[in-house]
Amino acid sequence: MKYSHSKAMTVFHKIVKLVKNGVLMIIHIYAKVSYTKVSIKFL
């Protein structure tokens, strides 16, 4: 992939990767928080 817009594509892919990682992190944290809430409810 050696086009004139390869730099833009690289930046775009980096952003997509960061967004995906961010979303996964948010889901992971949210799952932890809701799991803790459920655990507290049952105690």
MOPAC internal coordinates of N, CA, C and O (Angstrom, degrees):
PM7 1SCF
backbone

  N    0.0000 0     0.00 0     0.00 0    0    0    0
  C    1.4721 1     0.00 0     0.00 0    1    0    0
  C    1.5258 1   110.39 1     0.00 0    2    1    0
  O    1.2310 1   121.23 1   -99.30 1    3    2    1
  N    1.3210 1   115.24 1    80.70 1    3    2    1
  C    1.4650 1   118.20 1   179.18 1    5    3    2
  C    1.5203 1   108.91 1  -119.00 1    6    5    3
  O    1.2310 1   121.38 1  -104.86 1    7    6    5
  N    1.3229 1   114.96 1    75.14 1    7    6    5
  C    1.4520 1   121.16 1   177.32 1    9    7    6
  C    1.5297 1   108.93 1  -102.88 1   10    9    7
  O    1.2310 1   120.96 1    -2.38 1   11   10    9
  N    1.3225 1   115.76 1   177.62 1   11   10    9
  C    1.4670 1   119.79 1   179.84 1   13   11   10
  C    1.5323 1   110.52 1   -72.27 1   14   13   11
  O    1.2310 1   120.83 1   156.49 1   15   14   13
  N    1.3344 1   116.01 1   -23.51 1   15   14   13
  C    1.4714 1   119.22 1  -179.07 1   17   15   14
  C    1.5307 1   112.07 1   -99.67 1   18   17   15
  O    1.2310 1   120.08 1  -159.23 1   19   18   17
  N    1.3198 1   117.45 1    20.77 1   19   18   17
  C    1.4624 1   120.27 1  -177.70 1   21   19   18
  C    1.5342 1   111.30 1   -64.61 1   22   21   19
  O    1.2310 1   120.66 1   145.72 1   23   22   21
  N    1.3431 1   116.34 1   -34.28 1   23   22   21
  C    1.4719 1   119.58 1   179.13 1   25   23   22
  C    1.5262 1   109.76 1   -64.65 1   26   25   23
  O    1.2310 1   121.05 1   135.29 1   27   26   25
  N    1.3151 1   115.60 1   -44.71 1   27   26   25
  C    1.4651 1   120.13 1   178.80 1   29   27   26
  C    1.5278 1   109.99 1   -62.39 1   30   29   27
  O    1.2310 1   120.67 1   139.65 1   31   30   29
  N    1.3399 1   116.32 1   -40.35 1   31   30   29
  C    1.4591 1   120.21 1   179.71 1   33   31   30
  C    1.5241 1   110.66 1   -64.92 1   34   33   31
  O    1.2310 1   120.62 1   140.12 1   35   34   33
  N    1.3315 1   116.41 1   -39.88 1   35   34   33
  C    1.4655 1   120.22 1   178.61 1   37   35   34
  C    1.5174 1   110.00 1   -60.95 1   38   37   35
  O    1.2310 1   120.89 1   134.51 1   39   38   37
  N    1.3197 1   115.91 1   -45.49 1   39   38   37
  C    1.4751 1   120.61 1   179.06 1   41   39   38
  C    1.5189 1   109.48 1   -62.55 1   42   41   39
  O    1.2310 1   120.80 1   135.93 1   43   42   41
  N    1.3299 1   116.07 1   -44.07 1   43   42   41
  C    1.4632 1   120.75 1  -179.94 1   45   43   42
  C    1.5300 1   110.99 1   -59.68 1   46   45   43
  O    1.2310 1   120.56 1   133.91 1   47   46   45
  N    1.3296 1   116.54 1   -46.09 1   47   46   45
  C    1.4685 1   120.30 1  -179.94 1   49   47   46
  C    1.5145 1   111.31 1   -64.69 1   50   49   47
  O    1.2310 1   120.35 1   143.04 1   51   50   49
  N    1.3335 1   116.94 1   -36.96 1   51   50   49
  C    1.4697 1   120.30 1   177.40 1   53   51   50
  C    1.5176 1   110.21 1   -62.57 1   54   53   51
  O    1.2310 1   120.76 1   136.72 1   55   54   53
  N    1.3366 1   116.15 1   -43.28 1   55   54   53
  C    1.4669 1   120.48 1   179.90 1   57   55   54
  C    1.5237 1   109.78 1   -64.00 1   58   57   55
  O    1.2310 1   120.76 1   135.98 1   59   58   57
  N    1.3399 1   116.16 1   -44.02 1   59   58   57
  C    1.4667 1   120.37 1   179.86 1   61   59   58
  C    1.5225 1   110.12 1   -59.62 1   62   61   59
  O    1.2310 1   120.93 1   136.92 1   63   62   61
  N    1.3345 1   115.83 1   -43.08 1   63   62   61
  C    1.4658 1   120.53 1   179.12 1   65   63   62
  C    1.5214 1   110.69 1   -61.41 1   66   65   63
  O    1.2310 1   120.57 1   134.49 1   67   66   65
  N    1.3372 1   116.52 1   -45.51 1   67   66   65
  C    1.4615 1   121.10 1   179.77 1   69   67   66
  C    1.5158 1   110.49 1   -62.01 1   70   69   67
  O    1.2310 1   120.63 1   136.37 1   71   70   69
  N    1.3359 1   116.40 1   -43.63 1   71   70   69
  C    1.4672 1   120.16 1  -179.77 1   73   71   70
  C    1.5203 1   110.01 1   -62.71 1   74   73   71
  O    1.2310 1   120.42 1   134.87 1   75   74   73
  N    1.3457 1   116.80 1   -45.13 1   75   74   73
  C    1.4694 1   120.74 1   179.53 1   77   75   74
  C    1.5267 1   110.21 1   -59.96 1   78   77   75
  O    1.2310 1   120.55 1   133.71 1   79   78   77
  N    1.3405 1   116.56 1   -46.29 1   79   78   77
  C    1.4659 1   120.36 1   179.27 1   81   79   78
  C    1.5151 1   110.59 1   -61.99 1   82   81   79
  O    1.2310 1   120.56 1   138.64 1   83   82   81
  N    1.3187 1   116.54 1   -41.36 1   83   82   81
  C    1.4663 1   121.43 1   179.12 1   85   83   82
  C    1.5100 1   111.02 1   -62.31 1   86   85   83
  O    1.2310 1   120.66 1   134.77 1   87   86   85
  N    1.3340 1   116.35 1   -45.23 1   87   86   85
  C    1.4606 1   120.78 1  -179.79 1   89   87   86
  C    1.5258 1   110.09 1   -63.22 1   90   89   87
  O    1.2310 1   120.50 1   135.87 1   91   90   89
  N    1.3312 1   116.66 1   -44.13 1   91   90   89
  C    1.4703 1   120.50 1   179.44 1   93   91   90
  C    1.5231 1   110.29 1   -61.19 1   94   93   91
  O    1.2310 1   120.67 1   138.72 1   95   94   93
  N    1.3376 1   116.32 1   -41.28 1   95   94   93
  C    1.4563 1   120.74 1   179.45 1   97   95   94
  C    1.5210 1   110.50 1   -63.63 1   98   97   95
  O    1.2310 1   120.64 1   136.37 1   99   98   97
  N    1.3439 1   116.38 1   -43.63 1   99   98   97
  C    1.4669 1   120.64 1  -179.39 1  101   99   98
  C    1.5217 1   109.41 1   -63.27 1  102  101   99
  O    1.2310 1   120.28 1   136.28 1  103  102  101
  N    1.3464 1   117.06 1   -43.72 1  103  102  101
  C    1.4680 1   121.05 1   179.70 1  105  103  102
  C    1.5238 1   109.65 1   -61.75 1  106  105  103
  O    1.2310 1   120.78 1   136.50 1  107  106  105
  N    1.3421 1   116.11 1   -43.50 1  107  106  105
  C    1.4621 1   121.10 1  -179.59 1  109  107  106
  C    1.5260 1   110.64 1   -61.50 1  110  109  107
  O    1.2310 1   120.49 1   132.70 1  111  110  109
  N    1.3379 1   116.67 1   -47.30 1  111  110  109
  C    1.4745 1   121.16 1   179.84 1  113  111  110
  C    1.5212 1   109.71 1   -63.53 1  114  113  111
  O    1.2310 1   120.17 1   135.44 1  115  114  113
  N    1.3435 1   117.27 1   -44.56 1  115  114  113
  C    1.4609 1   121.43 1  -179.46 1  117  115  114
  C    1.5269 1   110.80 1   -61.51 1  118  117  115
  O    1.2310 1   120.77 1   138.40 1  119  118  117
  N    1.3429 1   116.12 1   -41.60 1  119  118  117
  C    1.4585 1   120.46 1   179.36 1  121  119  118
  C    1.5304 1   109.76 1   -62.84 1  122  121  119
  O    1.2310 1   120.85 1   137.48 1  123  122  121
  N    1.3438 1   115.98 1   -42.52 1  123  122  121
  C    1.4634 1   120.23 1   178.88 1  125  123  122
  C    1.5170 1   110.36 1   -61.15 1  126  125  123
  O    1.2310 1   120.70 1   133.66 1  127  126  125
  N    1.3452 1   116.27 1   -46.34 1  127  126  125
  C    1.4704 1   121.35 1  -177.69 1  129  127  126
  C    1.5171 1   110.42 1   -63.29 1  130  129  127
  O    1.2310 1   119.90 1   133.01 1  131  130  129
  N    1.3440 1   117.80 1   -46.99 1  131  130  129
  C    1.4620 1   120.03 1  -178.78 1  133  131  130
  C    1.5242 1   110.51 1   -67.06 1  134  133  131
  O    1.2310 1   119.95 1   145.70 1  135  134  133
  N    1.3300 1   117.69 1   -34.30 1  135  134  133
  C    1.4636 1   120.96 1   177.38 1  137  135  134
  C    1.5285 1   109.45 1   -64.05 1  138  137  135
  O    1.2310 1   120.83 1   137.81 1  139  138  137
  N    1.3427 1   116.01 1   -42.19 1  139  138  137
  C    1.4699 1   120.70 1   178.57 1  141  139  138
  C    1.5238 1   109.90 1   -63.15 1  142  141  139
  O    1.2310 1   120.17 1   138.45 1  143  142  141
  N    1.3416 1   117.27 1   -41.55 1  143  142  141
  C    1.4598 1   120.98 1   179.43 1  145  143  142
  C    1.5173 1   110.57 1   -61.98 1  146  145  143
  O    1.2310 1   120.63 1   136.96 1  147  146  145
  N    1.3426 1   116.40 1   -43.04 1  147  146  145
  C    1.4594 1   121.13 1   179.80 1  149  147  146
  C    1.5316 1   109.50 1   -63.85 1  150  149  147
  O    1.2310 1   120.45 1   137.59 1  151  150  149
  N    1.3421 1   116.75 1   -42.41 1  151  150  149
  C    1.4609 1   121.11 1   179.94 1  153  151  150
  C    1.5140 1   110.18 1   -61.68 1  154  153  151
  O    1.2310 1   120.11 1   137.49 1  155  154  153
  N    1.3318 1   117.40 1   -42.51 1  155  154  153
  C    1.4765 1   121.74 1  -179.89 1  157  155  154
  C    1.5261 1   110.26 1   -63.93 1  158  157  155
  O    1.2310 1   120.69 1   140.86 1  159  158  157
  N    1.3461 1   116.28 1   -39.14 1  159  158  157
  C    1.4742 1   120.60 1  -179.93 1  161  159  158
  C    1.5124 1   110.82 1   -60.87 1  162  161  159
  O    1.2310 1   120.01 1   141.66 1  163  162  161
  N    1.3246 1   117.59 1   -38.34 1  163  162  161
  C    1.4580 1   120.94 1  -176.17 1  165  163  162
  C    1.5266 1   112.77 1   -81.12 1  166  165  163
  O    1.2310 1   120.31 1   164.62 1  167  166  165
  N    1.3290 1   117.02 1   -15.38 1  167  166  165
  C    1.4729 1   119.45 1  -178.69 1  169  167  166
  C    1.5230 1   111.08 1   -78.30 1  170  169  167
  O    1.2310 1   120.10 1   180.00 1  171  170  169

